[in-house]
Amino acid sequence: MPGSIVDGAERGDGPALPVLDKYHLTELDPIRVAGGGDVADALSAAARYAEAPLSPPERSAALHRAADLLDARRADLRETMIAEAGFPGRDCDGEISRALNTLRLSAEEATRITGEMVPFDAAVAGRIGFTMRVPVGTVVAITPFNAPLNTPAHKVGPGLAAGNAVILKPSEKTPGAANLLVRALLEAGFPPGAVQTLQGGADVARLLLDDPRPAFFAFTGSTAVGRAIQQAAGLRRTQMELGSIASTIVLDGDPAEIAAKCAGASFRKAGQVCTSIQTLYVADSAMEAFRDAYVAEAEALVAGDPSDRGTDVGPLISEDAAARVEGMLRGATILTGGTRAGPLMQPTVISDPASAFLEAEAFGPVAALIPVTGLDDAIARVNATPYGLATGIFTQDIGAAFTAARGLHVGGVHINETSSSRVDLMPYGGVKLSGFGQEGPRYAIREMTHERLVTFSGLA
């Protein structure tokens, strides 16, 4: 029975927790939940490593080796995610490739951590100063089910690159990929206390939050849970990548090309991505051609068993999650899809959504087509939501592109790409209820280090 990885050893003194195959709803190997002793020992091991971390070149080399080890274990990672997350093979392959890239980017950044000179000459003679970045200590990373390898890599990679110890608490729904990641990092040369997993649910997170030793909490997940973690963390530093009602604006351009991009961004991972398109604001003049092309793209996707090579869209993480998404369709006009069998929901396109659909994150394979009179109308509608993670806009008008870049209250604006356009090296984070702080190895390292000022004065 798999468990946590604490100080290099697999263990777990808590109860067994079932893990389901998300399509067949059959039980996989349960996990041994971490207990209080596991949490205490993990924090002690982390503190020991944080006192004497590997050097930057050593950290860089170990991260590169870990990426190579995971690359050689693609089959195991793929099999694990198909069963635990319900991802079709192509989504698994994308997740693995991105995670490898995230680790390699983190490896490169490990040797580029610098401060800056402070211009004392403008204020006082005979004094110089500079800043340096130093590790925060122990980072606790709490990650969700929808990216069970790459989201942990985005926390663990930069955390280790910065010289911290990292304790990873993955989703109890998808525990396997996290252990495979941590085993690879340990085999690659990180000492046992440098990186560990603690398996389990909210009780384990609470034990970590109640202990004063963690210096930094990196969380990806729902806004409600993020608020609770932020409150419990107190004055300790946090990085919050939270919920979203992600939108994409279509003003003009090739409807077939745009529809293909938007379909991928709407239904990848069954829509269970923070930046999955939930609302498509389409100019009146472009609506008919785009609607026809987009609906056709959705209807061409095959929803079914994620282990089948022909499947494009797998199940949601649970029957309850699928039922919740189905309930959000009430009152809307269904253009295609809308049916559900257990956790499996057909790719769905709606129009005339109820107000409730525009006020909560769907997190499922459904998107609404909403006509707008123009760019100002679209910007106002996007900005009216309490979230602000990312927005895409398709237009050939450079003026409209800059207007959107200035006017949209979101963390990222992607011109001629969808809201779900992400390259792992870029800064990634939101505003408003979508959180604060940034992912992307270079930017996350800044979050996970302190800036220390050093000054020198001349002696007479």
Disulfide bonds with the S-S distance in Angstrom:
none
